[in-house]
Amino acid sequence: MTTLLRFLFSAIGLLVASAVVPGLGHGAFLDLLIVAVILAALNATVGSLLKVIAFVPMACSLGCFSLVINGLVFWLAGTLSTRLGLQFTVSGFWAGFFGALVTSVVASVLGALFIPKDRQRPQGPAPRIKIVN
């Protein structure tokens, strides 16, 4: 269920980014859900590979170069979705850069608000420790 919520939050982030960032266009909300899946798949494969290859620039920039990689992956997702016939467009690198930034911020805020933390401390007395000699 958490994974489905994350895709929904990414689609909402794409919707907000399309409204705020010039150069981004979108069609139906179902297209945005499909683009969210495409974006997750590209981040897991191409994005991870690019971050491994660009280890030195990322280390020198204290991780800020990952924003450039996220922008490139976002731009690639827009190009791929256009070729698949979806109505999501990214006009260039800077639209992809700021679109990725806005999408990730919106999805992260929604995730923090609506997805419960699994790391809550259990209630009740602490378990006893058995000492075995």
VOBARO-190648 format. One record per residue: residue in one letter; x, y, z of N, C-alpha, C in turn. Coordinates in Angstrom, 3 decimals. Layout:
<recs>
<"A",<X,Y,Z>,<X,Y,Z>,<X,Y,Z>>,
...
</recs>
This chain:
<recs>
<"M",<0.818,-1.196,0.000>,<0.000,0.000,0.000>,<0.866,1.265,0.000>>,
<"T",<2.003,1.196,0.708>,<2.887,2.351,0.767>,<3.450,2.691,-0.606>>,
<"T",<3.760,1.675,-1.397>,<4.302,1.909,-2.738>,<3.274,2.607,-3.624>>,
<"L",<2.029,2.191,-3.535>,<0.978,2.839,-4.323>,<0.798,4.301,-3.909>>,
<"L",<0.880,4.554,-2.609>,<0.786,5.940,-2.143>,<1.952,6.775,-2.658>>,
<"R",<3.132,6.183,-2.687>,<4.295,6.929,-3.196>,<4.139,7.271,-4.680>>,
<"F",<3.603,6.332,-5.486>,<3.343,6.638,-6.890>,<2.283,7.723,-7.025>>,
<"L",<1.250,7.680,-6.179>,<0.212,8.704,-6.203>,<0.796,10.063,-5.832>>,
<"F",<1.652,10.107,-4.818>,<2.283,11.364,-4.416>,<3.223,11.884,-5.495>>,
<"S",<3.899,10.992,-6.197>,<4.756,11.422,-7.309>,<3.924,12.005,-8.436>>,
<"A",<2.772,11.394,-8.715>,<1.889,11.924,-9.752>,<1.343,13.295,-9.357>>,
<"I",<1.021,13.473,-8.091>,<0.576,14.791,-7.627>,<1.718,15.793,-7.726>>,
<"G",<2.936,15.368,-7.407>,<4.105,16.230,-7.568>,<4.330,16.619,-9.023>>,
<"L",<4.121,15.665,-9.935>,<4.222,15.976,-11.369>,<3.164,16.988,-11.788>>,
<"L",<1.957,16.857,-11.230>,<0.878,17.798,-11.536>,<1.226,19.197,-11.049>>,
<"V",<1.747,19.295,-9.830>,<2.139,20.602,-9.287>,<3.306,21.179,-10.082>>,
<"A",<4.281,20.337,-10.419>,<5.429,20.819,-11.196>,<4.999,21.306,-12.573>>,
<"S",<4.022,20.626,-13.181>,<3.529,21.059,-14.492>,<2.839,22.408,-14.405>>,
<"A",<2.223,22.688,-13.263>,<1.546,23.970,-13.091>,<2.521,25.094,-12.764>>,
<"V",<3.616,24.771,-12.099>,<4.532,25.801,-11.605>,<5.705,26.048,-12.557>>,
<"V",<6.263,24.993,-13.123>,<7.486,25.114,-13.932>,<7.120,25.328,-15.393>>,
<"P",<7.600,26.421,-15.998>,<7.362,26.595,-17.434>,<8.166,25.569,-18.236>>,
<"G",<7.569,25.037,-19.271>,<8.238,24.041,-20.090>,<7.773,22.629,-19.814>>,
<"L",<6.923,22.441,-18.819>,<6.342,21.134,-18.531>,<4.876,21.151,-18.934>>,
<"G",<4.446,20.072,-19.569>,<3.046,19.942,-19.952>,<2.532,18.579,-19.550>>,
<"H",<1.236,18.489,-19.317>,<0.670,17.205,-18.902>,<-0.706,17.032,-19.504>>,
<"G",<-1.131,15.783,-19.559>,<-2.448,15.431,-20.041>,<-3.319,14.985,-18.884>>,
<"A",<-3.881,13.793,-18.997>,<-4.748,13.255,-17.962>,<-3.924,12.801,-16.757>>,
<"F",<-4.618,12.649,-15.613>,<-3.935,12.229,-14.396>,<-3.408,10.803,-14.518>>,
<"L",<-4.089,9.973,-15.306>,<-3.612,8.606,-15.533>,<-2.257,8.618,-16.242>>,
<"D",<-2.073,9.565,-17.164>,<-0.761,9.721,-17.810>,<0.312,10.055,-16.779>>,
<"L",<-0.035,10.901,-15.806>,<0.938,11.268,-14.780>,<1.284,10.082,-13.885>>,
<"L",<0.308,9.220,-13.612>,<0.603,8.013,-12.840>,<1.561,7.093,-13.598>>,
<"I",<1.348,6.966,-14.901>,<2.237,6.133,-15.716>,<3.636,6.758,-15.776>>,
<"V",<3.699,8.080,-15.892>,<4.993,8.765,-15.905>,<5.699,8.595,-14.558>>,
<"A",<4.947,8.563,-13.466>,<5.552,8.334,-12.149>,<6.198,6.956,-12.085>>,
<"V",<5.551,5.957,-12.686>,<6.135,4.610,-12.727>,<7.385,4.605,-13.610>>,
<"I",<7.307,5.263,-14.759>,<8.465,5.360,-15.657>,<9.621,6.067,-14.955>>,
<"L",<9.309,7.136,-14.254>,<10.335,7.894,-13.549>,<10.987,7.063,-12.447>>,
<"A",<10.195,6.278,-11.741>,<10.755,5.409,-10.701>,<11.666,4.350,-11.312>>,
<"A",<11.249,3.780,-12.438>,<12.075,2.759,-13.092>,<13.382,3.366,-13.617>>,
<"L",<13.303,4.561,-14.188>,<14.516,5.211,-14.690>,<15.450,5.610,-13.549>>,
<"N",<14.888,6.084,-12.443>,<15.730,6.430,-11.293>,<16.415,5.209,-10.712>>,
<"A",<15.725,4.078,-10.730>,<16.308,2.858,-10.171>,<17.405,2.291,-11.057>>,
<"T",<17.321,2.517,-12.361>,<18.299,1.937,-13.276>,<19.302,2.983,-13.755>>,
<"V",<18.859,3.863,-14.616>,<19.759,4.851,-15.231>,<20.288,5.832,-14.190>>,
<"G",<19.427,6.291,-13.289>,<19.849,7.245,-12.275>,<20.911,6.674,-11.358>>,
<"S",<20.715,5.433,-10.938>,<21.714,4.801,-10.076>,<23.037,4.603,-10.802>>,
<"L",<22.959,4.202,-12.061>,<24.171,4.013,-12.858>,<24.923,5.333,-13.039>>,
<"L",<24.192,6.402,-13.331>,<24.835,7.706,-13.503>,<25.455,8.198,-12.199>>,
<"K",<24.819,7.912,-11.068>,<25.381,8.343,-9.786>,<26.647,7.570,-9.435>>,
<"V",<26.726,6.323,-9.863>,<27.953,5.555,-9.643>,<29.064,6.078,-10.549>>,
<"I",<28.735,6.344,-11.804>,<29.727,6.847,-12.759>,<30.227,8.232,-12.338>>,
<"A",<29.326,9.074,-11.849>,<29.675,10.447,-11.488>,<30.013,10.576,-10.007>>,
<"F",<30.664,9.568,-9.455>,<30.996,9.582,-8.032>,<31.905,10.752,-7.664>>,
<"V",<32.912,11.015,-8.465>,<33.879,12.066,-8.144>,<33.230,13.452,-8.179>>,
<"P",<32.475,13.809,-9.239>,<31.818,15.127,-9.189>,<30.811,15.246,-8.036>>,
<"M",<30.155,14.137,-7.697>,<29.207,14.197,-6.582>,<29.931,14.400,-5.258>>,
<"A",<31.085,13.755,-5.102>,<31.855,13.922,-3.873>,<32.429,15.336,-3.777>>,
<"C",<32.871,15.876,-4.895>,<33.443,17.226,-4.887>,<32.389,18.303,-4.650>>,
<"S",<31.161,18.038,-5.085>,<30.097,19.030,-4.912>,<29.231,18.745,-3.693>>,
<"L",<29.668,17.809,-2.858>,<28.942,17.419,-1.647>,<27.525,16.940,-1.961>>,
<"G",<27.372,16.259,-3.088>,<26.086,15.669,-3.459>,<25.188,16.549,-4.306>>,
<"C",<25.588,17.782,-4.535>,<24.740,18.684,-5.316>,<24.667,18.290,-6.784>>,
<"F",<25.650,17.537,-7.251>,<25.627,17.085,-8.643>,<24.491,16.096,-8.876>>,
<"S",<23.977,15.488,-7.810>,<22.842,14.576,-7.967>,<21.604,15.313,-8.451>>,
<"L",<21.512,16.616,-8.197>,<20.402,17.411,-8.738>,<20.468,17.458,-10.262>>,
<"V",<21.667,17.560,-10.803>,<21.845,17.555,-12.253>,<21.447,16.196,-12.823>>,
<"I",<21.853,15.122,-12.149>,<21.492,13.782,-12.615>,<19.985,13.580,-12.551>>,
<"N",<19.345,14.054,-11.479>,<17.882,13.943,-11.380>,<17.195,14.738,-12.490>>,
<"G",<17.733,15.893,-12.823>,<17.172,16.680,-13.931>,<17.302,15.965,-15.258>>,
<"L",<18.448,15.322,-15.491>,<18.640,14.565,-16.729>,<17.697,13.369,-16.810>>,
<"V",<17.514,12.674,-15.686>,<16.602,11.521,-15.674>,<15.164,11.982,-15.874>>,
<"F",<14.799,13.121,-15.292>,<13.449,13.677,-15.476>,<13.224,14.047,-16.941>>,
<"W",<14.237,14.650,-17.556>,<14.155,15.014,-18.971>,<14.021,13.756,-19.825>>,
<"L",<14.773,12.728,-19.505>,<14.677,11.454,-20.217>,<13.293,10.832,-20.048>>,
<"A",<12.712,10.928,-18.856>,<11.361,10.407,-18.626>,<10.341,11.158,-19.462>>,
<"G",<10.517,12.473,-19.608>,<9.618,13.253,-20.461>,<9.739,12.863,-21.919>>,
<"T",<10.964,12.651,-22.379>,<11.180,12.232,-23.766>,<10.601,10.847,-24.017>>,
<"L",<10.845,9.937,-23.085>,<10.330,8.577,-23.226>,<8.805,8.543,-23.175>>,
<"S",<8.208,9.327,-22.306>,<6.746,9.330,-22.219>,<6.113,9.940,-23.470>>,
<"T",<6.762,10.917,-24.065>,<6.251,11.480,-25.314>,<6.302,10.440,-26.429>>,
<"R",<7.394,9.673,-26.484>,<7.507,8.624,-27.511>,<6.528,7.479,-27.285>>,
<"L",<6.105,7.282,-26.037>,<5.118,6.242,-25.750>,<3.684,6.718,-25.985>>,
<"G",<3.515,7.980,-26.343>,<2.190,8.508,-26.638>,<1.494,9.139,-25.451>>,
<"L",<2.203,9.305,-24.348>,<1.624,9.978,-23.187>,<1.738,11.481,-23.381>>,
<"Q",<0.852,12.213,-22.758>,<0.847,13.662,-22.959>,<1.573,14.383,-21.832>>,
<"F",<2.772,13.937,-21.551>,<3.639,14.603,-20.586>,<4.882,15.050,-21.335>>,
<"T",<5.171,16.332,-21.308>,<6.302,16.861,-22.068>,<7.250,17.639,-21.158>>,
<"V",<8.530,17.527,-21.475>,<9.579,18.305,-20.814>,<10.360,18.984,-21.931>>,
<"S",<10.387,20.320,-21.928>,<10.937,21.050,-23.070>,<12.458,21.103,-23.104>>,
<"G",<13.128,20.897,-21.989>,<14.579,20.963,-22.001>,<15.162,20.594,-20.655>>,
<"F",<16.482,20.782,-20.538>,<17.159,20.390,-19.311>,<16.683,21.185,-18.106>>,
<"W",<16.576,22.505,-18.255>,<16.209,23.320,-17.103>,<14.779,23.057,-16.649>>,
<"A",<13.899,22.785,-17.577>,<12.545,22.389,-17.188>,<12.584,21.064,-16.442>>,
<"G",<13.435,20.152,-16.890>,<13.603,18.882,-16.196>,<14.233,19.047,-14.822>>,
<"F",<15.206,19.936,-14.733>,<15.890,20.188,-13.462>,<14.917,20.711,-12.410>>,
<"F",<14.196,21.777,-12.767>,<13.264,22.361,-11.797>,<12.020,21.490,-11.608>>,
<"G",<11.626,20.765,-12.641>,<10.512,19.831,-12.503>,<10.837,18.711,-11.537>>,
<"A",<12.044,18.175,-11.620>,<12.472,17.127,-10.688>,<12.544,17.662,-9.271>>,
<"L",<13.012,18.892,-9.125>,<13.118,19.507,-7.807>,<11.742,19.699,-7.170>>,
<"V",<10.806,20.274,-7.924>,<9.456,20.519,-7.400>,<8.741,19.196,-7.128>>,
<"T",<8.861,18.242,-8.048>,<8.193,16.955,-7.879>,<8.688,16.243,-6.632>>,
<"S",<10.000,16.234,-6.418>,<10.533,15.528,-5.253>,<10.152,16.216,-3.948>>,
<"V",<10.110,17.546,-3.936>,<9.716,18.256,-2.718>,<8.253,17.970,-2.381>>,
<"V",<7.372,18.048,-3.380>,<5.946,17.806,-3.133>,<5.718,16.363,-2.702>>,
<"A",<6.343,15.411,-3.386>,<6.162,14.000,-3.033>,<6.723,13.706,-1.642>>,
<"S",<7.831,14.326,-1.277>,<8.409,14.104,0.045>,<7.536,14.676,1.149>>,
<"V",<6.994,15.863,0.932>,<6.117,16.470,1.941>,<4.849,15.642,2.117>>,
<"L",<4.254,15.220,1.007>,<3.051,14.389,1.106>,<3.348,13.049,1.771>>,
<"G",<4.492,12.473,1.465>,<4.887,11.222,2.103>,<5.094,11.381,3.599>>,
<"A",<5.689,12.493,4.008>,<5.914,12.732,5.432>,<4.597,12.958,6.171>>,
<"L",<3.625,13.541,5.475>,<2.336,13.809,6.117>,<1.437,12.584,6.201>>,
<"F",<1.421,11.754,5.173>,<0.395,10.721,5.070>,<0.886,9.284,5.222>>,
<"I",<2.183,9.054,5.164>,<2.682,7.686,5.330>,<3.203,7.558,6.757>>,
<"P",<2.600,6.650,7.533>,<3.014,6.528,8.938>,<4.419,5.947,9.064>>,
<"K",<5.073,6.343,10.114>,<6.417,5.830,10.380>,<6.303,4.441,10.986>>,
<"D",<7.113,3.506,10.533>,<7.110,2.144,11.053>,<8.020,1.990,12.263>>,
<"R",<8.765,3.010,12.564>,<9.773,2.904,13.618>,<9.273,3.411,14.967>>,
<"Q",<8.011,3.274,15.237>,<7.507,3.724,16.523>,<7.916,2.742,17.610>>,
<"R",<8.180,3.266,18.762>,<8.627,2.436,19.885>,<7.439,1.636,20.419>>,
<"P",<7.609,0.342,20.612>,<6.490,-0.460,21.124>,<6.152,-0.078,22.557>>,
<"Q",<4.870,-0.140,22.876>,<4.393,0.185,24.216>,<4.527,-1.023,25.120>>,
<"G",<4.647,-0.796,26.402>,<4.731,-1.878,27.364>,<6.111,-1.965,27.968>>,
<"P",<6.273,-2.918,28.882>,<7.581,-3.047,29.547>,<8.635,-3.601,28.595>>,
<"A",<9.862,-3.248,28.898>,<10.981,-3.730,28.095>,<11.158,-5.230,28.320>>,
<"P",<11.534,-5.983,27.291>,<11.715,-7.421,27.476>,<12.928,-7.700,28.375>>,
<"R",<12.816,-8.774,29.140>,<13.920,-9.153,30.024>,<15.021,-9.818,29.212>>,
<"I",<16.232,-9.603,29.637>,<17.388,-10.195,28.964>,<17.760,-11.471,29.703>>,
<"K",<17.842,-12.563,28.953>,<18.257,-13.836,29.543>,<19.770,-13.941,29.456>>,
<"I",<20.368,-14.291,30.558>,<21.810,-14.508,30.570>,<22.028,-16.021,30.622>>,
<"V",<22.691,-16.532,29.624>,<22.938,-17.974,29.535>,<24.433,-18.203,29.683>>,
<"N",<24.821,-19.018,30.679>,<26.227,-19.340,30.874>,<26.486,-20.773,30.614>>,
</recs>
